[in-house]
Amino acid sequence: MRIGIVCYPTFGGSGVLATELGKALADKDHQVHFITYQQPVRLNEFNANIFYHEVRVTTYPLFDFPPYETALSSAMVDVIVNNQLDLLHVHYAIPHASAAYMAKKIVETQGRNIPVITTLHGTDITLVGRDKTFAPVVAFSINQSDAITAVSKNLRDETYNIFPINKEIEVIYNFVDVSRFHKKPIDAFRKVIAPNGERILVHASNFRKIKRVLDVVRIFDEVNKKIPSKLLFVGDGPDRPAAEDLCRELNLCDHLRFVGKQEQMEDILAVSDLFILPSEYESFGLAALEAMAAGVPLISSDAGGLPEININGHTGYMSPVGDIQGMSNNAVEILHSDAVLKKFKAHAATQAKKFDIHNIVPQYEALYNRFL
Ligand code: GMT
């Protein structure tokens, strides 16, 4: 099959998922064409079946806001026509679904039918998409897609609640390549972070408000009072300065590190004992699934799709959003004994296997096949 994939090329979960999907499809001998404004961060290897087409947005003095969506539709048309694509799979509705609709209509005038599959990822529905500056276009373009998928049952239900969708939304869960996260911990790395054998807690996100990174700091503070620990903050974003301020206020600077955006998450997770994700909302929580694949249990909120991956009391614990005391008590419960930690680690790794790449990618292939 010749598949066009449109996504955000950044560290965000939707772009990571789309890139990993494209790589997996290429490994299965499909021809994959990425159409994005930058090389996707996870597209870091050569594969003869992968092509990358950069969307170029022309600037002009008249344009206070260069029209990216128009440039994207034009790039889609170019790639569809010149590479005889069989279908377009767009990840994150804004503006990819409406740009794809425009491209579909353009190639239709040339006698070409291009099926469009839209995968909804979360904030394109629950946060940004529902804003009235976007909502009518989002609802329309989702309804115009030939197939719609959501990354969790929760996101499917939220989409039906928020928009007048008159089509079936199929749930295809996010996935992880479990084998990639089976890494032996690098002892020297662990020693640098936790020289006295402290437990290592980790949080990874885009540090947006929805992630509640200040809760992470407060949870860590409580845990560290009872169990000597270190905290790694992976990623970057708007709430990082506030998180740094709070760390100083709580005298935690010696116990945590902001390591920035990292491509080698598997090395960090290999030395980690607990992943903290207290988000206000999470359609799925791909970063948490990657942690579980590395055998790292999860302390999370119970928001959105998190209950679909985190089994309370088994792979970790869940608490209501903002329940810092509950989350820190649960973290201590997991970390207080080696035996308990080992049990949770094993359960997390087993649960991640349900979402292994080999179980999920065939579901996308089956969906594609319906349109050929
Ligand atoms: O988490 C973010 O804010 C980034 C966003 C994205 O599109 O990159 O993540 C969303 O998609 C991920 C992949 O499907 C999901 O794992 C995240 O849970 C989801 N984020 C939210 O729903 C807040």
Residues whose N, C-alpha, C, O or C-beta is under 5 A from the ligand:
A	BS01	GMT	G12 G13 S14 G15 L17 H121 G122 T123 V151 Y281 E282 S283 F284 G285 L286
